[in-house]
Amino acid sequence: MSMIMRFRRRPSVRSWRFRLARSRIALFLIIMTLGWTETLERFAYQPSRDSPDPPLGVDEVYFESADGTRLHGWFAAAKPAISSHSGEVSDVSPIPTVLVIHGNAGNVSNHYGFVGFLPRAGFNVLIFDYRGYGRSEDKTMRRKYLYF
């Protein structure tokens, strides 16, 4: 006859210390992750507040976001297309508009150079600054508040 003995494991001092240490490490990692995320966001969004006047042929525009924040941008109208045969300006309607949403640093003046050829190619261009960038209002630099 075989005897099976079952031993019940008693809670040891080591096990509760281990659980306490594990929970402290988890809490530390959570706090560090949240802090790191905030720090990364500050490094990622680097607005430039100084914005020069727009180049010739580009209009400075202002418009309001849904919550009333005044945003700044530049609008470049398409240059009229000239027919190579008759030398007359052709009437092309409607003219497409390219909406340019620049990157996470600088302002419209830093990014207009990438799209400055589009008006000569027959496209209107609207490029604008996020909140806190260039001449747009607000100082919010958090990702969730940047857009309209």
Biotite code that builds the C-alpha atoms (Angstrom):
import biotite.structure as struc

atoms = struc.array([
    struc.Atom([0.000, 0.000, 0.000], chain_id="A", res_id=1, res_name="MET", atom_name="CA", element="C"),
    struc.Atom([1.379, 3.312, -0.974], chain_id="A", res_id=2, res_name="SER", atom_name="CA", element="C"),
    struc.Atom([0.910, 6.312, 1.094], chain_id="A", res_id=3, res_name="MET", atom_name="CA", element="C"),
    struc.Atom([0.628, 9.639, -0.555], chain_id="A", res_id=4, res_name="ILE", atom_name="CA", element="C"),
    struc.Atom([1.367, 12.474, 1.694], chain_id="A", res_id=5, res_name="MET", atom_name="CA", element="C"),
    struc.Atom([0.464, 15.907, 0.748], chain_id="A", res_id=6, res_name="ARG", atom_name="CA", element="C"),
    struc.Atom([2.362, 18.755, 2.141], chain_id="A", res_id=7, res_name="PHE", atom_name="CA", element="C"),
    struc.Atom([0.762, 22.093, 2.259], chain_id="A", res_id=8, res_name="ARG", atom_name="CA", element="C"),
    struc.Atom([3.172, 24.864, 1.521], chain_id="A", res_id=9, res_name="ARG", atom_name="CA", element="C"),
    struc.Atom([3.248, 27.429, 4.223], chain_id="A", res_id=10, res_name="ARG", atom_name="CA", element="C"),
    struc.Atom([3.634, 31.041, 3.236], chain_id="A", res_id=11, res_name="PRO", atom_name="CA", element="C"),
    struc.Atom([7.240, 31.871, 3.751], chain_id="A", res_id=12, res_name="SER", atom_name="CA", element="C"),
    struc.Atom([8.894, 35.137, 4.504], chain_id="A", res_id=13, res_name="VAL", atom_name="CA", element="C"),
    struc.Atom([10.664, 34.895, 1.170], chain_id="A", res_id=14, res_name="ARG", atom_name="CA", element="C"),
    struc.Atom([7.475, 34.706, -0.876], chain_id="A", res_id=15, res_name="SER", atom_name="CA", element="C"),
    struc.Atom([5.877, 37.872, 0.497], chain_id="A", res_id=16, res_name="TRP", atom_name="CA", element="C"),
    struc.Atom([9.164, 39.736, 0.174], chain_id="A", res_id=17, res_name="ARG", atom_name="CA", element="C"),
    struc.Atom([9.474, 38.532, -3.383], chain_id="A", res_id=18, res_name="PHE", atom_name="CA", element="C"),
    struc.Atom([5.925, 39.699, -4.208], chain_id="A", res_id=19, res_name="ARG", atom_name="CA", element="C"),
    struc.Atom([6.573, 43.072, -2.578], chain_id="A", res_id=20, res_name="LEU", atom_name="CA", element="C"),
    struc.Atom([9.797, 43.527, -4.539], chain_id="A", res_id=21, res_name="ALA", atom_name="CA", element="C"),
    struc.Atom([8.092, 42.459, -7.766], chain_id="A", res_id=22, res_name="ARG", atom_name="CA", element="C"),
    struc.Atom([5.245, 44.945, -7.243], chain_id="A", res_id=23, res_name="SER", atom_name="CA", element="C"),
    struc.Atom([7.720, 47.744, -6.480], chain_id="A", res_id=24, res_name="ARG", atom_name="CA", element="C"),
    struc.Atom([9.640, 46.988, -9.656], chain_id="A", res_id=25, res_name="ILE", atom_name="CA", element="C"),
    struc.Atom([6.408, 46.984, -11.680], chain_id="A", res_id=26, res_name="ALA", atom_name="CA", element="C"),
    struc.Atom([5.361, 50.329, -10.169], chain_id="A", res_id=27, res_name="LEU", atom_name="CA", element="C"),
    struc.Atom([8.812, 51.772, -10.894], chain_id="A", res_id=28, res_name="PHE", atom_name="CA", element="C"),
    struc.Atom([8.627, 50.613, -14.523], chain_id="A", res_id=29, res_name="LEU", atom_name="CA", element="C"),
    struc.Atom([5.172, 52.132, -14.977], chain_id="A", res_id=30, res_name="ILE", atom_name="CA", element="C"),
    struc.Atom([6.302, 55.469, -13.570], chain_id="A", res_id=31, res_name="ILE", atom_name="CA", element="C"),
    struc.Atom([9.448, 55.440, -15.722], chain_id="A", res_id=32, res_name="MET", atom_name="CA", element="C"),
    struc.Atom([7.444, 54.601, -18.854], chain_id="A", res_id=33, res_name="THR", atom_name="CA", element="C"),
    struc.Atom([5.038, 57.475, -18.263], chain_id="A", res_id=34, res_name="LEU", atom_name="CA", element="C"),
    struc.Atom([7.874, 59.883, -17.557], chain_id="A", res_id=35, res_name="GLY", atom_name="CA", element="C"),
    struc.Atom([9.828, 58.690, -20.585], chain_id="A", res_id=36, res_name="TRP", atom_name="CA", element="C"),
    struc.Atom([6.803, 59.143, -22.833], chain_id="A", res_id=37, res_name="THR", atom_name="CA", element="C"),
    struc.Atom([6.393, 62.734, -21.642], chain_id="A", res_id=38, res_name="GLU", atom_name="CA", element="C"),
    struc.Atom([10.095, 63.404, -22.204], chain_id="A", res_id=39, res_name="THR", atom_name="CA", element="C"),
    struc.Atom([10.033, 61.904, -25.686], chain_id="A", res_id=40, res_name="LEU", atom_name="CA", element="C"),
    struc.Atom([7.037, 64.025, -26.575], chain_id="A", res_id=41, res_name="GLU", atom_name="CA", element="C"),
    struc.Atom([8.922, 67.162, -25.544], chain_id="A", res_id=42, res_name="ARG", atom_name="CA", element="C"),
    struc.Atom([11.884, 66.178, -27.708], chain_id="A", res_id=43, res_name="PHE", atom_name="CA", element="C"),
    struc.Atom([9.731, 65.157, -30.666], chain_id="A", res_id=44, res_name="ALA", atom_name="CA", element="C"),
    struc.Atom([7.687, 68.351, -30.961], chain_id="A", res_id=45, res_name="TYR", atom_name="CA", element="C"),
    struc.Atom([10.045, 71.256, -31.406], chain_id="A", res_id=46, res_name="GLN", atom_name="CA", element="C"),
    struc.Atom([8.081, 74.246, -32.627], chain_id="A", res_id=47, res_name="PRO", atom_name="CA", element="C"),
    struc.Atom([9.782, 77.317, -33.965], chain_id="A", res_id=48, res_name="SER", atom_name="CA", element="C"),
    struc.Atom([7.952, 80.535, -33.095], chain_id="A", res_id=49, res_name="ARG", atom_name="CA", element="C"),
    struc.Atom([9.948, 82.852, -35.354], chain_id="A", res_id=50, res_name="ASP", atom_name="CA", element="C"),
    struc.Atom([8.335, 82.942, -38.767], chain_id="A", res_id=51, res_name="SER", atom_name="CA", element="C"),
    struc.Atom([9.573, 85.251, -41.532], chain_id="A", res_id=52, res_name="PRO", atom_name="CA", element="C"),
    struc.Atom([7.275, 86.904, -44.021], chain_id="A", res_id=53, res_name="ASP", atom_name="CA", element="C"),
    struc.Atom([6.093, 84.686, -46.879], chain_id="A", res_id=54, res_name="PRO", atom_name="CA", element="C"),
    struc.Atom([7.959, 84.753, -50.191], chain_id="A", res_id=55, res_name="PRO", atom_name="CA", element="C"),
    struc.Atom([6.688, 86.824, -53.116], chain_id="A", res_id=56, res_name="LEU", atom_name="CA", element="C"),
    struc.Atom([3.474, 85.459, -54.588], chain_id="A", res_id=57, res_name="GLY", atom_name="CA", element="C"),
    struc.Atom([2.497, 83.690, -51.360], chain_id="A", res_id=58, res_name="VAL", atom_name="CA", element="C"),
    struc.Atom([-0.294, 85.058, -49.164], chain_id="A", res_id=59, res_name="ASP", atom_name="CA", element="C"),
    struc.Atom([-0.314, 84.896, -45.393], chain_id="A", res_id=60, res_name="GLU", atom_name="CA", element="C"),
    struc.Atom([-3.609, 83.438, -44.112], chain_id="A", res_id=61, res_name="VAL", atom_name="CA", element="C"),
    struc.Atom([-5.223, 82.964, -40.716], chain_id="A", res_id=62, res_name="TYR", atom_name="CA", element="C"),
    struc.Atom([-8.137, 80.702, -39.853], chain_id="A", res_id=63, res_name="PHE", atom_name="CA", element="C"),
    struc.Atom([-9.754, 79.314, -36.717], chain_id="A", res_id=64, res_name="GLU", atom_name="CA", element="C"),
    struc.Atom([-9.781, 75.732, -35.528], chain_id="A", res_id=65, res_name="SER", atom_name="CA", element="C"),
    struc.Atom([-12.930, 74.082, -34.179], chain_id="A", res_id=66, res_name="ALA", atom_name="CA", element="C"),
    struc.Atom([-12.216, 75.361, -30.653], chain_id="A", res_id=67, res_name="ASP", atom_name="CA", element="C"),
    struc.Atom([-11.449, 78.921, -31.780], chain_id="A", res_id=68, res_name="GLY", atom_name="CA", element="C"),
    struc.Atom([-7.641, 78.769, -31.781], chain_id="A", res_id=69, res_name="THR", atom_name="CA", element="C"),
    struc.Atom([-6.238, 81.066, -34.469], chain_id="A", res_id=70, res_name="ARG", atom_name="CA", element="C"),
    struc.Atom([-3.919, 79.184, -36.823], chain_id="A", res_id=71, res_name="LEU", atom_name="CA", element="C"),
    struc.Atom([-1.433, 80.678, -39.293], chain_id="A", res_id=72, res_name="HIS", atom_name="CA", element="C"),
    struc.Atom([-0.523, 79.510, -42.758], chain_id="A", res_id=73, res_name="GLY", atom_name="CA", element="C"),
    struc.Atom([0.634, 80.413, -46.224], chain_id="A", res_id=74, res_name="TRP", atom_name="CA", element="C"),
    struc.Atom([-1.420, 80.096, -49.399], chain_id="A", res_id=75, res_name="PHE", atom_name="CA", element="C"),
    struc.Atom([0.243, 79.992, -52.809], chain_id="A", res_id=76, res_name="ALA", atom_name="CA", element="C"),
    struc.Atom([-2.149, 80.241, -55.744], chain_id="A", res_id=77, res_name="ALA", atom_name="CA", element="C"),
    struc.Atom([-1.474, 78.195, -58.845], chain_id="A", res_id=78, res_name="ALA", atom_name="CA", element="C"),
    struc.Atom([0.232, 80.087, -61.632], chain_id="A", res_id=79, res_name="LYS", atom_name="CA", element="C"),
    struc.Atom([-1.957, 80.283, -64.743], chain_id="A", res_id=80, res_name="PRO", atom_name="CA", element="C"),
    struc.Atom([-1.051, 77.798, -67.431], chain_id="A", res_id=81, res_name="ALA", atom_name="CA", element="C"),
    struc.Atom([-0.005, 79.350, -70.733], chain_id="A", res_id=82, res_name="ILE", atom_name="CA", element="C"),
    struc.Atom([-0.775, 77.485, -73.927], chain_id="A", res_id=83, res_name="SER", atom_name="CA", element="C"),
    struc.Atom([2.396, 76.837, -75.872], chain_id="A", res_id=84, res_name="SER", atom_name="CA", element="C"),
    struc.Atom([0.578, 77.130, -79.235], chain_id="A", res_id=85, res_name="HIS", atom_name="CA", element="C"),
    struc.Atom([-1.412, 80.354, -78.882], chain_id="A", res_id=86, res_name="SER", atom_name="CA", element="C"),
    struc.Atom([0.425, 82.052, -76.020], chain_id="A", res_id=87, res_name="GLY", atom_name="CA", element="C"),
    struc.Atom([-2.878, 82.577, -74.217], chain_id="A", res_id=88, res_name="GLU", atom_name="CA", element="C"),
    struc.Atom([-3.728, 81.759, -70.661], chain_id="A", res_id=89, res_name="VAL", atom_name="CA", element="C"),
    struc.Atom([-5.846, 78.624, -70.603], chain_id="A", res_id=90, res_name="SER", atom_name="CA", element="C"),
    struc.Atom([-8.923, 78.558, -68.373], chain_id="A", res_id=91, res_name="ASP", atom_name="CA", element="C"),
    struc.Atom([-8.563, 75.429, -66.240], chain_id="A", res_id=92, res_name="VAL", atom_name="CA", element="C"),
    struc.Atom([-11.251, 74.987, -63.638], chain_id="A", res_id=93, res_name="SER", atom_name="CA", element="C"),
    struc.Atom([-11.271, 73.821, -60.885], chain_id="A", res_id=94, res_name="PRO", atom_name="CA", element="C"),
    struc.Atom([-7.689, 74.066, -59.695], chain_id="A", res_id=95, res_name="ILE", atom_name="CA", element="C"),
    struc.Atom([-6.668, 71.374, -57.174], chain_id="A", res_id=96, res_name="PRO", atom_name="CA", element="C"),
    struc.Atom([-5.341, 72.503, -53.804], chain_id="A", res_id=97, res_name="THR", atom_name="CA", element="C"),
    struc.Atom([-2.629, 70.608, -51.948], chain_id="A", res_id=98, res_name="VAL", atom_name="CA", element="C"),
    struc.Atom([-2.922, 70.785, -48.155], chain_id="A", res_id=99, res_name="LEU", atom_name="CA", element="C"),
    struc.Atom([0.554, 70.523, -46.640], chain_id="A", res_id=100, res_name="VAL", atom_name="CA", element="C"),
    struc.Atom([0.849, 69.468, -43.013], chain_id="A", res_id=101, res_name="ILE", atom_name="CA", element="C"),
    struc.Atom([4.478, 69.954, -42.092], chain_id="A", res_id=102, res_name="HIS", atom_name="CA", element="C"),
    struc.Atom([6.590, 67.856, -39.762], chain_id="A", res_id=103, res_name="GLY", atom_name="CA", element="C"),
    struc.Atom([7.102, 68.039, -36.036], chain_id="A", res_id=104, res_name="ASN", atom_name="CA", element="C"),
    struc.Atom([9.762, 70.752, -35.983], chain_id="A", res_id=105, res_name="ALA", atom_name="CA", element="C"),
    struc.Atom([10.068, 74.237, -37.398], chain_id="A", res_id=106, res_name="GLY", atom_name="CA", element="C"),
    struc.Atom([7.182, 76.080, -39.061], chain_id="A", res_id=107, res_name="ASN", atom_name="CA", element="C"),
    struc.Atom([5.814, 76.875, -42.531], chain_id="A", res_id=108, res_name="VAL", atom_name="CA", element="C"),
    struc.Atom([8.925, 78.789, -43.540], chain_id="A", res_id=109, res_name="SER", atom_name="CA", element="C"),
    struc.Atom([11.099, 75.706, -42.973], chain_id="A", res_id=110, res_name="ASN", atom_name="CA", element="C"),
    struc.Atom([8.869, 73.414, -45.029], chain_id="A", res_id=111, res_name="HIS", atom_name="CA", element="C"),
    struc.Atom([7.627, 75.584, -47.894], chain_id="A", res_id=112, res_name="TYR", atom_name="CA", element="C"),
    struc.Atom([10.751, 74.840, -49.900], chain_id="A", res_id=113, res_name="GLY", atom_name="CA", element="C"),
    struc.Atom([9.616, 71.235, -50.322], chain_id="A", res_id=114, res_name="PHE", atom_name="CA", element="C"),
    struc.Atom([6.386, 72.270, -52.077], chain_id="A", res_id=115, res_name="VAL", atom_name="CA", element="C"),
    struc.Atom([7.290, 75.654, -53.597], chain_id="A", res_id=116, res_name="GLY", atom_name="CA", element="C"),
    struc.Atom([7.333, 74.152, -57.110], chain_id="A", res_id=117, res_name="PHE", atom_name="CA", element="C"),
    struc.Atom([3.669, 73.082, -56.956], chain_id="A", res_id=118, res_name="LEU", atom_name="CA", element="C"),
    struc.Atom([2.101, 76.485, -57.855], chain_id="A", res_id=119, res_name="PRO", atom_name="CA", element="C"),
    struc.Atom([4.200, 76.547, -61.054], chain_id="A", res_id=120, res_name="ARG", atom_name="CA", element="C"),
    struc.Atom([2.920, 73.032, -61.787], chain_id="A", res_id=121, res_name="ALA", atom_name="CA", element="C"),
    struc.Atom([-0.705, 74.220, -61.569], chain_id="A", res_id=122, res_name="GLY", atom_name="CA", element="C"),
    struc.Atom([-1.618, 73.451, -57.945], chain_id="A", res_id=123, res_name="PHE", atom_name="CA", element="C"),
    struc.Atom([-2.765, 75.740, -55.156], chain_id="A", res_id=124, res_name="ASN", atom_name="CA", element="C"),
    struc.Atom([-0.815, 75.118, -51.945], chain_id="A", res_id=125, res_name="VAL", atom_name="CA", element="C"),
    struc.Atom([-1.996, 75.704, -48.380], chain_id="A", res_id=126, res_name="LEU", atom_name="CA", element="C"),
    struc.Atom([0.594, 75.034, -45.693], chain_id="A", res_id=127, res_name="ILE", atom_name="CA", element="C"),
    struc.Atom([-0.173, 75.888, -42.086], chain_id="A", res_id=128, res_name="PHE", atom_name="CA", element="C"),
    struc.Atom([1.374, 75.821, -38.627], chain_id="A", res_id=129, res_name="ASP", atom_name="CA", element="C"),
    struc.Atom([0.071, 73.683, -35.793], chain_id="A", res_id=130, res_name="TYR", atom_name="CA", element="C"),
    struc.Atom([-0.848, 75.226, -32.451], chain_id="A", res_id=131, res_name="ARG", atom_name="CA", element="C"),
    struc.Atom([2.206, 76.744, -30.818], chain_id="A", res_id=132, res_name="GLY", atom_name="CA", element="C"),
    struc.Atom([4.198, 76.688, -34.071], chain_id="A", res_id=133, res_name="TYR", atom_name="CA", element="C"),
    struc.Atom([5.148, 79.800, -36.054], chain_id="A", res_id=134, res_name="GLY", atom_name="CA", element="C"),
    struc.Atom([2.511, 82.523, -35.738], chain_id="A", res_id=135, res_name="ARG", atom_name="CA", element="C"),
    struc.Atom([-0.285, 80.182, -34.667], chain_id="A", res_id=136, res_name="SER", atom_name="CA", element="C"),
    struc.Atom([-1.740, 80.779, -31.226], chain_id="A", res_id=137, res_name="GLU", atom_name="CA", element="C"),
    struc.Atom([-1.449, 78.586, -28.136], chain_id="A", res_id=138, res_name="ASP", atom_name="CA", element="C"),
    struc.Atom([1.578, 77.082, -26.479], chain_id="A", res_id=139, res_name="LYS", atom_name="CA", element="C"),
    struc.Atom([0.338, 73.521, -26.400], chain_id="A", res_id=140, res_name="THR", atom_name="CA", element="C"),
    struc.Atom([2.954, 71.103, -27.651], chain_id="A", res_id=141, res_name="MET", atom_name="CA", element="C"),
    struc.Atom([1.298, 67.787, -26.816], chain_id="A", res_id=142, res_name="ARG", atom_name="CA", element="C"),
    struc.Atom([0.507, 65.571, -29.755], chain_id="A", res_id=143, res_name="ARG", atom_name="CA", element="C"),
    struc.Atom([-3.207, 65.234, -29.033], chain_id="A", res_id=144, res_name="LYS", atom_name="CA", element="C"),
    struc.Atom([-3.694, 69.038, -29.013], chain_id="A", res_id=145, res_name="TYR", atom_name="CA", element="C"),
    struc.Atom([-1.675, 69.986, -32.110], chain_id="A", res_id=146, res_name="LEU", atom_name="CA", element="C"),
    struc.Atom([-4.297, 69.415, -34.757], chain_id="A", res_id=147, res_name="TYR", atom_name="CA", element="C"),
    struc.Atom([-7.552, 71.224, -35.432], chain_id="A", res_id=148, res_name="PHE", atom_name="CA", element="C"),
])
